[in-house]
Amino acid sequence: MAAEEIEEALAAVVEAVPGLSGIWVLDRDGIPILGTGQELPAEAAERSIPLEASFALAADQVSKLQLGTCRSITALYQSVVLVLVSAGPMVISLLGDADADPETLVAVAPRVQVALPHPDSTRIIVN
């Protein structure tokens, strides 16, 4: 599956969900692989990079407490809502407007995961 096809599918999700302004797929180190829509404003980006990079590691550690699986984390800023969702070897970053409902953004994650190829079966082709 080509990266352009995935980005088109992600753009369709952004358009369909009120308050959602961007979707980014990152690797476990917080490096963006692909995405669509608005990027984080500078004020939030400075704080979110460590958050995105450490999310996968923190989720793994929290799971060891046997309190259940940590699937997402939400950060509320003055101008945006950032939801990070664990998606296997990747992290899905959902960016919403300041008044976006975080629960709605978390509920979008399965729709985004369907658009992504399974990491064991397909490679994303980036041109």
Secondary structure, 3 states (H helix, E strand, C coil): CEHHHHHHHHHHHHHHCCCEEEEEEEECCCCEEEEEECCCCHHHHHHHHHHHHHHHHHHHHHHCCCCCCCCEEEEECCCEEEEEEEECCEEEEEEEECCCCHHHHHHHHHHHHHHCCCCCCCCCECC
